Amino acid sequence: MVEKVDKILAAEEAFARRVALGVLVTAPQSVFHTLIPFMFIFDFLKRGTVMRRYTGYFMFPRKLAVRAALDILEGDSKTKRLSDIEPEIETWLKTLKLNSSGVHRKQMEIVQMFVENYLKLLEADGETYQALVKTAYDNRHNYEAYLRRLASVEEELDKAIIETLGDSEKLRQKIEAEREQVKRMSDKLVDEIFQQRM
């Protein structure tokens, strides 16, 4: 079971890095990048920091959810494990200055979806993350349905974040760039898993 957890977390972390890299690559460069040669070094270091930070944010609720799924499979109550996660999510959101009931509620809804997903993956047979997904969801349609539900709740979370932090063009652009990259990477992952090109 521990090997499956490791495969799941490694796949999620790789996905987070691809999303972060995709968002960073599509971000416009300033004129200084062309005029000042050593700006590349600063940009490279900054991008590395941004990728690590984004990956940490991306992974925190997923790590909680996969541990909860493992505990549930070992006999813990799902209700108890979700209630155990709630204060951890609340504290995490406070550190991100996102301590509103709307953000908290949507983040917990997403965590619950992650737990359900990880329960399926941990109960599935497979040597790789892709094989676990294929076995757990049986077909492309079922997995895409999960991803659409997740994307819908994540969009509601994004709206709650904008409401909490205050609406700004920069924040909207950042959220939209991330959402587009997540969609692009999810579509690519689905194609890889189910080996169907559209």
C-alpha positions in Angstrom: 0.0 0.0 0.0 2.9 2.4 0.8 4.2 1.9 -2.7 0.9 3.0 -4.1 0.9 6.1 -1.9 4.4 6.9 -3.1 3.3 6.5 -6.8 0.3 8.7 -6.3 2.2 11.5 -4.5 5.0 11.4 -7.1 2.5 11.7 -9.9 0.7 14.5 -8.2 4.0 16.4 -7.5 5.1 15.9 -11.1 1.7 17.3 -12.3 2.1 20.3 -10.0 5.6 21.0 -11.4 4.3 20.8 -15.0 1.5 23.2 -14.2 3.8 25.7 -12.5 6.3 25.5 -15.3 3.6 26.0 -17.9 2.3 29.0 -16.1 5.8 30.5 -15.7 6.8 29.8 -19.4 3.6 31.6 -20.6 4.2 34.6 -18.4 5.5 37.6 -20.4 9.2 38.5 -19.9 10.3 42.1 -19.2 12.5 44.0 -21.6 15.3 43.7 -19.1 15.6 40.0 -19.9 16.8 40.9 -23.3 19.0 43.9 -22.4 20.7 42.6 -19.3 22.3 39.2 -19.8 22.6 38.2 -16.1 18.9 38.7 -15.6 18.5 35.1 -16.8 20.2 33.9 -13.6 17.9 35.9 -11.4 14.9 34.8 -13.4 16.0 31.1 -13.2 16.4 31.3 -9.4 13.0 33.1 -9.1 11.3 30.5 -11.2 12.7 27.7 -9.1 11.4 29.3 -6.0 8.0 29.9 -7.5 7.8 26.3 -8.7 8.7 25.0 -5.2 6.2 27.2 -3.5 3.4 26.3 -6.0 4.2 22.6 -5.6 4.0 22.9 -1.9 0.6 24.7 -2.0 -0.6 22.1 -4.6 0.5 19.1 -2.5 -0.6 20.1 1.0 -4.3 19.1 0.7 -3.4 16.1 -1.5 -1.0 14.8 1.1 -3.6 15.2 3.8 -6.2 13.4 1.6 -4.0 10.5 0.6 -3.1 9.9 4.3 -6.8 10.1 5.2 -7.6 7.6 2.4 -5.0 5.2 3.7 -6.3 5.5 7.3 -9.9 4.9 6.0 -8.8 1.7 4.3 -7.1 0.6 7.5 -10.4 1.0 9.4 -10.8 4.7 10.4 -14.2 6.4 9.9 -14.3 8.7 6.8 -16.3 11.2 8.8 -13.6 11.2 11.6 -10.7 11.5 9.2 -12.3 14.4 7.3 -13.1 16.2 10.6 -9.4 15.6 11.6 -8.3 17.3 8.4 -10.5 20.4 8.8 -8.4 22.2 11.4 -5.2 21.5 9.4 -6.8 23.1 6.3 -8.1 26.0 8.4 -4.6 26.7 9.7 -3.0 26.3 6.3 -5.5 28.7 4.7 -4.8 31.3 7.5 -1.1 31.2 6.7 -2.1 32.0 3.1 -4.3 34.8 4.3 -7.3 32.9 2.9 -9.2 32.5 6.2 -12.8 32.9 5.0 -15.6 30.4 5.4 -16.2 30.3 1.7 -12.7 29.4 0.9 -12.5 26.9 3.7 -15.8 25.2 2.7 -14.7 24.8 -0.9 -11.3 23.6 0.0 -12.8 21.0 2.2 -15.1 19.9 -0.6 -12.1 19.5 -2.8 -10.2 17.5 -0.1 -13.3 15.2 0.2 -13.1 14.6 -3.6 -9.4 13.9 -3.3 -10.1 11.4 -0.6 -12.7 9.6 -2.7 -10.3 9.6 -5.7 -7.4 8.2 -3.6 -9.6 5.5 -2.1 -10.3 4.3 -5.6 -6.6 4.4 -6.6 -5.4 2.7 -3.4 -7.9 -0.1 -4.0 -7.0 -0.5 -7.7 -4.4 -2.8 -9.1 -1.5 -1.4 -11.2 2.2 -1.0 -11.3 2.1 2.7 -12.2 0.0 5.7 -11.4 -1.5 5.6 -14.9 -2.4 1.9 -14.4 -4.0 2.7 -11.1 -6.2 5.4 -12.7 -7.1 3.2 -15.6 -8.1 0.3 -13.3 -9.9 2.5 -10.8 -12.0 4.5 -13.3 -12.4 1.7 -15.9 -12.6 4.1 -18.8 -11.9 7.6 -20.1 -15.4 8.8 -19.6 -15.5 8.0 -15.9 -12.2 9.7 -15.2 -13.0 12.8 -17.2 -16.3 13.0 -15.3 -14.3 13.1 -12.0 -11.9 15.7 -13.5 -14.9 17.9 -14.6 -16.5 17.8 -11.2 -13.2 18.6 -9.6 -12.6 21.5 -12.0 -16.1 22.9 -11.3 -15.4 22.9 -7.5 -12.0 24.4 -8.1 -13.6 27.2 -10.1 -15.9 27.9 -7.2 -12.8 27.9 -4.9 -11.2 30.4 -7.2 -14.2 32.7 -7.0 -14.1 32.5 -3.2 -10.4 33.3 -3.2 -11.1 36.4 -5.4 -13.8 37.4 -3.1 -11.5 37.0 -0.1 -8.4 38.7 -1.5 -10.2 41.4 -3.5 -10.8 41.4 -7.2 -7.8 42.6 -9.2 -6.8 42.0 -12.8 -3.5 40.5 -11.8 -5.1 38.0 -9.5 -7.7 37.0 -12.2 -4.9 36.6 -14.8 -2.9 34.4 -12.4 -5.9 32.2 -11.6 -6.9 32.0 -15.2 -3.4 31.0 -16.3 -3.3 28.3 -13.7 -6.7 27.0 -14.6 -5.8 26.8 -18.3 -2.6 25.0 -17.5 -4.3 22.5 -15.2 -6.9 21.8 -18.0 -4.1 21.4 -20.6 -2.1 19.1 -18.4 -5.2 17.1 -17.3 -6.2 16.5 -20.9 -2.6 15.4 -21.7 -2.7 13.0 -18.7 -6.0 11.5 -19.8 -4.7 10.9 -23.3 -1.6 9.2 -21.9 -3.6 7.0 -19.5 -6.2 6.0 -22.0 -4.0 6.3 -25.1 -6.5 8.0 -27.2 -5.6 11.1 -29.2 -8.4 13.4 -30.1 
